[in-house]
């Protein structure tokens, strides 16, 4: 059976701060099977992604003196982020629409981009979305590996409004640290693609909960919003694969690869699917092609490190986890497991530093609470 990742991981793309390459449009209706999935209790409505509510309108009313003084684009940026009046918190556990992110004062990067765009559009500002060619980041949920890229937003005044005394410049809001922004190439993406990204994130989150009917309907709406967005097409294939509709999954992956032959997630998922059916001769050339494109796939050293820990070889595990940390320093999970290996080797100070790093990098409240508890336990043991 095909086991390039050391475990039967399935790869899904989502958007934390993310974008992904675009492919020519597929024919979405031919890939959908509504009859196979129970309809969601609440209808999925793309118009709700950017919808604003009374609380958001009231916030804009209170911020209006600042925007009148500084110009609407800069005033909105200052009101939302520079002055910190909203006290926004990054939370990567769930993708919220505009009103949900505003109410919670929290969200992942896509949620905050959507919220900012909704407020800007209410003010009549121009809004542009840009995906950036940044290094992709990976996270894990059970046997799902989730890939994120990057997206940012630029606000400006409509051409018809310029020349009336307000600042004519455009203002870009980005949720990456400034040091990571230098030299990034960006590509404008239409709003339909952002809606598809949102739907895809929700589908991936439902997949992680094994809510497969819900995942299908989110992916379906994402595909209809923008059939050219590769990520949602791959996610639809994963939904089919997870629900045993293997022929449908294979058809989706092949449709994606026909238009985007080097899409590594689809290549991996298709090879895994073929291997699970015993079609090893068909899987082998796909696996070889994938290995040429990606010799050391994400989580490769991490999986090997976990296996080493299970064998009781903490020294080898430490070295393997350190390799993952070296290439993916953003991952709280890698730092956490490095800390476990260091603790087993009696390297208590190093273990504490790794756990502190894991806590600082955590992207959800649950993660932060877990790592804080581990740190408290370690400190108690030390004393």
N, C-alpha and C positions, 0 to 999 in steps of 0.2 A: 504494500500500500504506500502511496505517496506521503512522505513524512519530511519534507524539507525544513519545516519549522520546528521539528522535534515534538510537535503536538498538533492535533488537528485544528489549528487556528483557521478561522475564516476572516477575511479582510474586508473591512467596511470603511468608506470615506465619510467623514463628517466635517463640519466647519465649527472650530472653536474660535479661531481667528482666521478662517481658512477659505481658500479657493482651490480649484482644480482645473486641469486643462479641459478645454471644450472639444467636443467632437461634432461632426455633422449630425443633424437631427436624425433620430430613428423614427420609425412609424409606431408611435406608442400604443395605439389601440390593438395592434396585432400581438403585443406582448403581455396584455392584461388579461386576467382571469377573475373577474369580479365574483363569478358564481361560486368560487372555491373558498371565499372568505366571508365571515359574518360581518355585517356592516357595523360601524362603530356606533355607540350609543349617542354620541354627539357628532353632528356633521362637521367635516373638516372644511373650513372656509378660508380660501386664500386671502380674501379681503380683510381678514382679521389680523394678518401679520403686521400691517402698518397702521391699524386702526387706533385712534386715540380716544381717551375718555375725558370726563369732566375734570378729574383731578389733574390731568396733564394740561388741559386748557387753563385751569386756574394757576398752575405753575408758570405758564407762559405769561399770563396777565401780570403776575407779581414780578416777573423778570423783565417786563417791558421797559421800565425806566433805564435799566442797564443797556438793553439792546438799542434803545433810542439814542443813548449817549455814545455808544461804541460802534453802532451799525449792527444790523441783525445777525450776520454770520459770526462775527467776533463776540458779540454780546451773548449769543447762545452758547458758544464754546466756553466762554468764561463762566456763565451761569451753571453749566452742567459739570464742568471738569476742573477749571482753574481754581475757582473759589471753593469747590468741594461742598457746596450747600446740600447736594443730594446724598453725600457720603456713600457713593456707589461702592459695591463690593463685588469682586470677581467671584463667580460661582459657576464652575464648569460642569455641574451635575445635571443640568437641565436647560434646554433651549426655550427661553421665554419669548413670547411676542412682545410688541412695543408696550402695551398697557401692563402686561404682567411684569416686565422688567422694571417699569417705572414704579409700580406698586411695591415690588419686593426690594427696590433699590439694589438689585443684584442681577447678574447674568453673565453668561460667557460672552466672548467678543462679538459673536454674531448677534446675540440679544441686544447688546449695547449699541451696535451699529444700527439695528432695526429701530430701537427706541429713539436714537438721535435723528435718524432719517424721518421718522414720523413727526417729531416735533418741528424739524426744519421745514418739512412740507406744509405743515399747518401754518407756518409763517410766510409761505410763498417763496421759499428759497429754492435755488437749484440744488439738486442732490446728485452726486456721482459716486458709484461704487467701483472700487479697484481691487482686483486680486493681485497679490504680490508673489513673485517667484522666490519665496523664502524656503529655507530647509524645512521639509515636512516634519511633523512631530507625531509620535505614536503613543497610544495609551491602550489599556487592555480591560476588557470586561468579560470575565469567564473565558470562553474560547473564541471570543471576538477580539480582533485587533482593529483599533480605530485610528485612522490617519487624519490629521488635520493640517491644513495649510494656513493661509492668511488672507484677510480682507480688511480694507479700511474704507473711510468715507470722506468725501470732500464736499463742503458746503460753500455756496456762493449766491450772489444776487442774480436774478434773471436779467438778461441783456436789456429788456425793455425798461427795467427799473434803474439801470445804472445812470449816473450823471445827475442824480437828485441829491447829492451831498453826502451820501453814505459811502463807506469804505467799499471800493469795487473789488477788492482782492478776494481770493478763495482761501478757505481754511480747511486743512486736512486734519482729521481726528484719527489717531492710530493707537491701538492698544498694545503694541509691542514696545519694549523699552527703546529709548532713542538710539542706543548703541547698536541695536539689531536692525535699525531702519536704514542705515547708511548703505548706499549702493544697491538697494532692492529695486529690481525692475518690476513695474506694475502694468496691468492691462485692465482697461475699463470693462466692466461686466454690466449687462442690463439688469433692470429691476426684476424681470422675470426669472433670471438666474438666481438672484438673491432669494426670491420666494422658493425656488426649487431647492436651494441650499437649506433653507429653514425646514421645509418638509422632509428633506433627507435626514437632517439632524434628528427630527422627531421620530422618524422611522428607525434610525439606528438606536436611539434610546429605548424605543419599544422592543427592538430585537434583544437588547441587553437584558430586558425584563422577561423575555420569552413571551411577549404579548404579540404573537405573530399576526393575528387578524388586524390588530391596530397598526402594526408595522406595514402591512400591505397597503392599507388605505392612505397612510402618510406618503409612502413611496409612490403610490399611484398618482396622488395629487401633485407630487413633485415632478413626476415625469410629464404630466399634462401641462404643468406650468412652464417647463422648459425641457423639451426632449433632448436638447443638445448637451445637457449637464451630465457628464460621465458618472459622477458620484452616485446619483440617484438611480441610474440604470444598474450599476453594480449592486446597490442595495436591494433592488427588486430581485435580482438573481439570488442574493443571499436569502431573502424571504422564501423564495421557492425552494432553495436548497435545504433550508431548515425545516420546511414543512413536507419534505419528501416528494415534491414535484420536480424531480430531477431533470426530466426532459424539458420542462419549461425553463428551469435554471440554465441548462446548457444552451438553450435557444437565446436567452438574454445575453449570456456571456459571449456567445459567438457573434451576436449582433453588435455588441460593444467592440469586440476585437476586430471585427471587419472594418470599423471606422477608426479604431485607435489601437493598432496592433501591439504596441509596447506597453499597454496599460497593465502594470505589474499585479495589481489587485485582482483583476479579472483573470489574468493568466494563472495566478496561484489558486484562485477558487475553482477554476475550471479543471486544473490538474488534480486538485484534491477530489473534486466530484467524480472525475473519471477513475481515479484510483480507488475510491470507495465502492465503485461498481465493478472492480476487478478488470478494468479496461487499461491495464498497465502499458501496453504497447502504444496506445493513443496518448496516455499521460506523459510518457517519457520524453518525447520531443518538446512538449510544452514546458516540462520541468527544466530541460536543458536550456531552452531559450530564456526562461526566467532566471536561471543561475548565471547566464552570461550577462543579463541586464542588472542583476542584483546579487553579487557573489556572497555577501554577508547580509541576509535579510534582517529586518527589525526583530528584536527579541531573541535572536539566535543565541548570543552568549548568555542571555538571561535564562533561557530554558536549560542550557547546559550547566549553568551555575546551580539551578534548583536541583538538577539531577545529581550534581556533585554533593550538595548538602544532604540529600537523601542517602547517599552512600557513606556519609560521615566524613567526607573530605572537605572540610571547611577552608583549607588553604587554597585548594584549586577553585572552590566556589568564590572565594574572595577575589581572586585574580580575574575570573570570568565576569563577575558583577562589576568590577572596576573597569573592564573593557567597555561594558555597556554604558557606565557612567561617563567614560571619556568621550563617547560619541553622542550621548544623549543626556547631557547634564541637567536638562529640564525635567527629567522623570523622577517624581517623588518615589515611585515604586522601586526604581533601581537603587536609589540611595538607601531606602529602607532595607532591602535585602542585603546590600553591602554591609550595612550596620549589623544585621543578624550574623553574617559570617564573621565579621570582626569580633563580635561579642563571644562567639563560640571559640575564637582563638585567644580570648583573654585580652583583646585590644580594646579596653573599655573606653579610653578617651576618644579613640578613633570612631568607635561605635556611637558614642554620644554625638560627635560632630555629624556623622552620617544621618542619625535620626533627627537632629535639629534641621539639617538641610532638607530632609524629607518633609518635615512639618512646614517649613517655609515655602516649599514648592507645591504643596497640596492645593488642589483646585476645587475642593468642595468642603463644606463644613464637616461632613462625616469623616473625610480623610484627615482633616486637621485634628479632629477629636481623637481619632485612632492613634495618630502619631504622638499627640500630646500625652495620651495615656501610657504609651510605650516609653516615652521619655521619663515620665514621672516614675514609672516602675523601675527603670534603669537607675535613676538617681537615688531611689530608695534603696536599691541593692548596693549601690556604691557606699552609702552611709551606714 
